[in-house]
Amino acid sequence: MTVLVTGATGRVGSRVAEAARDAGHEVRAAARSGPVLFDWTDTATWTDALRGADAAFLAHQPDVGSPGAAEAVGAFARRAGELGVRHLVLLSARGEHQAHATEDALAAAGVRWTVVRAAWFAQNFSEGPLADAMREGGELVFPGGEVLEPFIDVRDVAEVVVAVLGAGERYAGRVLEVSGGRLLSFRDAVAEISRAGGREFSYVPVAAVEYGAALREFGVPEGEVEFLIDLFETNLDGRNAYVSDGVREVLGRGPREFSRFVDEGVAGAAWKQ
């Protein structure tokens, strides 16, 4: 099977590409730079990326619920169907009502589809801007309050996606929710990283509006800032404080432990200055 992976240089896409190769599939790793060009905002890149693919993994940037995502994913899915792509798997987020229009657009496109709604990624603590801030300043400033979240290892997300793509009709038309196996607050997560790594990190909860002001200072476009403020105010209100069984349903095993992620991150110097 030839699998198109959008966002193939990203946190999840790179793992999906790796898991698909490990499963024996041919991978077409698509991104805004590289041999397979793909950009959600440039429809001219879609056809060449899709042509000849049997299935595709869709990771919309900057977010599955961002303005314009539903229109883009719907149009992309219809084009995929025209080119003979048989199955599309969309990465979505648990509890994100902003993403429902995008999920609906995928379902209405006339192509076999599956939605994988994921909990907050464990790797957000070790990769990207939050991890950079922890390494450089020793603290995580974030509007997560004391809310509980079952952080999921993105490798579990990737393995679920690849298993779904290889399962034919079994998960067609399904919304699968995947999460880690236990609930932690952001403060708990930072404390676990501190204990395992031997370096004291602090967690500083802030209001979403205050965090949005910081994003503006970093140069994030105003429209994206407003979306993120709304997203943090809703999605981090406790609605996701439960464990989902999607990993076990699809893979036949429990999700990777957060402590395992932390130990591997410490061994890999993820939080070293």
N, C-alpha and C positions, 0 to 999 in steps of 0.2 A: 504494500500500500504506500502511495506517495502522500505525505502529509505536509500541507502548508502550515507553517507556524508564524503567525504575525507577532510582532514585538519580540522577535527571537533573541534580541540582546538584552531583554529585560529580566526582571527578577523571576517571573514565572515562565515566560517564553523560553528562556535559555534552558530551564529544567525540563520543559515539555519536549524541546528538541532533543535533549540528551536521552530522556526516557524513551522517546519514539525510536531513536537509533538503537538503543539497547534492546528494544522489542523487535528489531529487524526491519523496521520501516525505512523507506527513503524519505529524508527530511528536506523540505525546501524552507530554509531559514530566512525569513523576510524581515527587513528592517528599513529604516530611512537611509541607511548607507550599507554598502556591501554588495555581493553578487546578485541578490534578489531584492530589488528595491520595492518598498511598500510604504505608503503613507496614507493614513485614513483621510487626510484632507486633500489628497491628490488622486482623483479617480482614474487618472491616466496610468497609474501604477498598478491598478487592480487586476486587469486582464492578464498581463504577462505573469504576475505572481500566481494567479489561479489556474492558468491553462495547464492541463495535464494532471492536476491534483485530484486525488480520490476523496480527501477529507481535509478539513482545516480547523485550526484552533484560533479563536478570535479573542484578542485582548485589546479592547479599545482604549486609546490614549486621548486625554489624560485620565479618564475614568469612564466606566461603563454607564454611569448616570449623568455625565456632564452634558451641557447643552449641545445639541446636534448629534449626540451619540446614536439615538434611535433612528434618525434618518440615515446616517452613514451605515450602520449595521444592517438595516433593512435593505438598502440599495446594494450593499456588498453581497448579502445573502442571495438576493435575486440574481445578481450577476454570476455568482458561484453556481447556482442551479442551471443557468443557461449554458454554462461551460461544462456541465456534467459532474460537478462535485457532489458526492453522495451524502456526506454527513458533516455538519458544522457543530462545534462545541464552543459555547460562549462562556468566558470567565465573567462571573458576576459576584456580587457581594451579599452576604446575609444581612437582612434588615434594611437594605438600602432601597427605600421606596422610589428614589430618583431613578433607579435602574430598571424599574418594571416596564417602562415604555420601550426600552431597548430590547428587553427579553420578548415583549409582545411583537415587536417588529421582526425579530428573528423567527418567531413561531409562525408569523403570517407570510413568510417568504416562499413557502412551498418546497422547502428542502428539509430532509431529515435533520433534526436538531436535538441538542441536549444543552441544558444550562447547568453549570457548576457554580453554585453560590458558596464562596469561601469565607471563613472567618478571617480576622486580622492575621497577617502573615508574621510568623516568628522572625523571619529574615528582615523585617523592617527595623529590628533592633541591631542588626549586624551589617546591613547594606543600605546605602542611600543617605539622605540628609539627616535623619534622626541619629543614625549610627555615627555620622561625621561629627555631629554636635556632642555626642557622648565621648567620643575619642578626644576631641579637642578641648571641650570645656568641662567634662566630667559630670554632665547633667543632661537629663532628658526633660525638655520643656515642651509640654503637649497638653491639649485640652481633653484629656481622657478621664479627668476626675478620679474617682475611686471605683469606676465601673469595672465589672468582671468580664473577661473575654477568654474563650478557649483558643489561644493562639495556635495556628496551624503551621507546620513546616511546609514550605512550598514544594518540597520534593513529594510530599503526599498529594498535593494538588495535581502536580504534573503526572504522577503515576495513575491517579484516577482518570485524568483526561485521556491518557493513552489507552487505558483499559476500556474506557467507554468507546473510543474510536475503533477499537478492535473487536467490539462485541456485537457488531451488526445492529439489528433492530432492538436489542434487549433494553437499551436505555433511551430509545427514540421517544421524543416528546416528553421527556422527564426533566424535572428540576431537582437536582441533587444538592443537598447541603453538606458541606464538609467542614470539620473543625478539629482542633486538638482534643485531647481526652480529659482535660481538667481546666477548671476556671481559675484564672489569675487576674489580679488587677495590674495596671501598668507599674504601679509601685512594687508589687510582688515580683514582677518580671525583672525590673531593674535590680532589686535586692538579690535575686538569684544570680544574675550576672556578676554582681559585686562579690558575692560569696565565692563563686567558682573561680573568678579571675584574680582575686586578691587585690582589686583596686576598687575604692569606694566611689560609686556613682550615686547621684541623687535624682529624685524624680520631683519635678516642679509642675503641678497642675495649674493651668491657666484657663481663662474663659476663651471660647472660640473666637470671639471678636478680637481679643487681645492677640491671639495667635495669628489671626488674619492680618493685623497691623504689621506683625513681624514678617509675614510672607510678602507684603507689599514692599517692605524695605529690601527684601532679597530680590525684588524685581519680578515677582509673579504677576502676570496680567490681572487687571482688576476683575474681569469677568470670572476668571478661575478662582480668585480669592473669594468672591461672593459665593460661588458654588461650594467651595470647601468649608466656609463658615457654616453654611446651611447643612452640609453633610455631617460635620462634626457635631453640630447641635442636635441633630436627630439620631444619627447612627451610634453615637456614644452616650445614649441616655439610659442604657441598661437593657435595651431590647434584645441584645445578643448574648445575654448572660445565661446561656444554656449550651449543652454539648449536642452536636449533631452526629448521626451514625453513618454518614455517607461513605467515609473511608472504609469502614468495616463492610458495608454492603457491597461495595464494588471490588475491594481488594481482598476481602476475607481475613483481614487482620485489623488490629487497632492502629490508631495514628501514632506517629513518632512522638515520644515524650519531649516536652519543652526542655527538661533538664538535659536530655541527650543533645538537643540543638545547642544549648549553652556550653556544654562540655566540648563539643566539636568546635564551636566558635572560639573558645578560649585556646584550644590546641592550635587553631589556625591564626591566632593573634588578631582576631576580629576587633577587639577593643583596645589594642595597643596604640599608644600615641605615635 
